[in-house]
Amino acid sequence: MTGEIATISAADIERYAADGAVCLRGLFAPWIEPLRAAVERNIAAPGPLGTRYGRDDHKGTFHGDRYMWTYDPGFRDFVFGSPAAAIAGALMQSAKVNFFYDHLLVKEPGAEAPTPWHQDLPYWCVSGDQTCSIWLALDDVGSANGPLEFIRGSHRWNRQFQAPDFKFTQTYSDELEPIPDIDADRAAYDILRWDMAAGDCIAFHGLAVHGSPGNQDGGRRRRALSTRWLGDDIVYRQHPRVTKPIRDPGLKHGDAMDCDLFPVVWRRHPAAALASAMVE
């Protein structure tokens, strides 16, 4: 079980529920240098899911990888030792938290490839509502080097959209409706964006519509680690058009997620649950 405790306010929980995304400041400062070192190891020797995102004609490098925790001790230490699972549990109001996977997203200076507007859940082999990604900035993030943007409240539109491939060659979940062309009419949407310092994070729901421009800053990297967390109501989903895990988790459609690949990392303390019940 995770070894660190994080304090999440009632206002943070309310903002997460209402907006689908909340920026949390300075909760991961001790983890920045160890994770930066892990990122450099991965860039030098990517895992089996390592890739370059973007089209072939996009200039610069947008590097991605997933499930690094399964083979790199630096990423694994973060999963089991950082406050990320506790933060996700508090925001989701879940009694337990399973770890889903980690996702590295590095936009080097001048990387042109954007992150297309999308929701995460249509890519995933899971069903349910209690999902939370924690997108941790490992560099300062401003308007020029690829800030993450969200459509406020889009996680409660009761809509799911086709999931675009980050290489711009295909879409996932073709039975869903196409995502709106947000950039064609940005003024029509309430767009959330935060300037961030290294160690800040954005926690967001799996149905929150979000995206990111390329890194237009020629001198500043944008390294980010997004860890994905699952709550009480999540079950395994078998579908022909989802991104596959790094290996077969041994689950059937509709199973609870508890397994070696998706371990339970955090449980709400019984005393906390009792106190909540007494307040209610």
N, C-alpha and C positions, 0 to 999 in steps of 0.2 A: 504493500500500500504506500501511497505517496507520503513523503516525509515532511513536507512543508505545509504550513497553514497560511491562507491568504484571507484578508478581511475584505468582503464585498458588501457594500452598503445596500440598504433597501432601495435607494434611488437608482443604483446600478441595475438591480434586478428589475425594477419597474421600467427603466429605459430599455433594457434588453427585450423585455416582453412587448413593449409598445413599438419600438423602432426596428427591432430585429438585429441591431448592431450597437455596441457601446465601446468607447475607447477607455481603457484603463491604464493609468499612468504609473510607471516605475516599479512594477511588481516583480520584474525579472532581472534586475540589474546584476545580481551575482552570476547569472547564467550567460551573459553576453559573450565574454571571452571564451569560455569552454565551447559554446556553440559556434562561434566564429572559427575556432580551430577545427571543429567537426565539419563545418562547411568546406573549408579548404581541403580537407582529406577527401571529401566526396567529389569536389570538382576535379581533383587530381586523379581519382579512381572512382568513377560513378558506379552505383549498384546496377543490378540487372534491369531496373526500370528507369534509369537515368536517360534524359533526353534533352534535346534543344527544342524549345517551343518557338512558334512562329513559322511563317512561310520561308521558303528557301531564299526569297529575295529580300527578306527583312535583314537589314544590316545589324551587326552587333550580336551579342550572345544573351539569350534568355534561357538559363539553365534550370532544369527541374529534375527532381527525383522523389521517390516515395518509398515508404517502409524502411527507411535507413536504420531505425531502431533495432531491426532484426539482425543487423550485422555490425553496427558501429556502437561502441560503448558510450561515446559522448552523447549521441541522440537517445540511447536507452536510458542513461542516467537522468536526462531531462524528463522523460516520460514518467519515470517512477519516483523521482526525487524532487521535482519542481512543484509549485503550487497550481499548475495548470489544471489538473483533474479536479481539485477542490473548487477552483474558480468556475469551471464548467458545471460542476454539481450544484453550486449555489445559484448560478444563473438559470439553469434548466429546472431548478427546484426538484431535483431527482434524488432518490434514496441511494442510488449507486451510480457509478460512472464506469463504462467500459472504454478502453482506448481503441480507436478505430485504426488510424494510421497517421504518420507524419508526412509532410509534403514540403519539400524545399523549393523555393522560388527565388532565383537570383537574376536580377536584371543588371547586367554590367553597364558601365557608362556608355551611353550612345545606343543601347539596345532598342531597336525600333519596334519590336513586336509588342502589341498591346495584349493585355488579358481581356478577352471579349466579355461583354456583359453576359452573365449567366447566374443560375442557381446551382448549388452544389448537389442537392439531393437527387436530381435526375441522373447524375453520373453513378450514384452509389448503389451497392448491393444491400441496401437496407430500406426498411419502411418504418414510419412512425414520425412523431413530432419532436421528440426531445433530442435534438442534435445541436452541437455547439462546436464551432471552429475557433481556435485561438491563434490569431495571426500576429506573430511576434516580430517586431522590427529589430533587426540586428545592425541597422544603420539608421541615422537620422533620415526622416522621410519628409519631403516638402513637395511643392507643386510641380517641380521639374523632374524628379527622379522616380516617378511611377507610383503616386499615392493610390491607395485602395479607396474606391468610392462605392457607396451604397444608396439604393432607393429606399428612403425611410418608409417603414411599414409594409414593404413588399412581401415579407414573409407571411402576411395575413391577407393577401389578395385571393386566396383559395384558388390559385392557378399554378400549374407547373409547365415549364417551357422546355423545348428541345435544348439539349446541352451541346454547345458548339465545341468542337475539338480545338485545342490550343494551337494546333498546327494549321487550322483553317482548311482541312481537307474533308471533314465529315461532321455529322452531328450524331448525338446519341438520343435514344428515346424518341424515334421518329413519329410515334403515335401522338405525341404532345404537340401543342401549338407552337409556332415560331415565337421567339422572344421579340418584343417590340424593338424598333430601331430607336434606342434611347438617345444616341448622339445626334440624330436628325432633329430632335426637338427637346433638348435638355431642359429648357425652361418649363416644360410641362411636368417635370418631376421634382420632388423634394430630395435633392442629392446631398448625402452626408459625406464629408471628407475632413480628415484631421491631419494637421502637421504633427509629426511624431518624433520623439527622441528614441535612440536605441534603448531598448528595455521596456518601452510602451507596447501595448498590444491592443488589438481590436478583437472582441468576442462577437461572433455573429451566428445567426440561425441558418440551417441548411437550405432554407427557401428564400433567404434574403438575396435579392438581385444585386449583384456587384460586379465590378470590373476595374481595370487599371490601365492607364495609358503606358506607352513605352517610357524608357528612361531617357529623357532629353538632356539630362545633365552630363556633360562630357567628362566630368571629373569625379563623380560620386556614384558609388555602387548603391544598389538597393537589394540587400540580402534580407530574406524573410523566411521564417519557419512557421508553417501552419500545422498545428496539431488538431486532430479531429476526435471528438468525444461524443459518446452515445449514452442516453439516459434510459429510464425504466421501460419505456413503451416501445423501444426499438427492437425489431426482429429482422432476421436475414431475408433478403429478397433475391430470388433467382430470376434473371431477365437476360435475354440474349444481347442486349445493348447497354451494358454497364461496364465501367472500367473494372477489370478483374484484380483481385488481391494478388499479392506476391506469390501466394501458394493457396491451395485448396484448404479452407478452414475446417472442412469436415462437417459443415452444417447443411440442413435441408431448409427449403422454403418455409418461412414462418417460425423457424427456431429462434429461441433467445440467443443473444450474441455471445454468451459466455463460452470462451474456448481459449486455447493457447495463443492464437493469433490476435484475438480481440479480448484481452484480459480485463477483469475487473481491477481497477487501479484505486478506486476511492469508494467509501461507503459513508453515508451520513451517520454521525454518532447518535446512538439511541437517545441520549439526553437532549440533543438538539431537536430531534423529532418530537419528543415529549414537550419540550418548551414551546415549539411551534404550535402543537395541538392545544396547549393551554391558552396561548394568546388568542387563537382563533375561537 
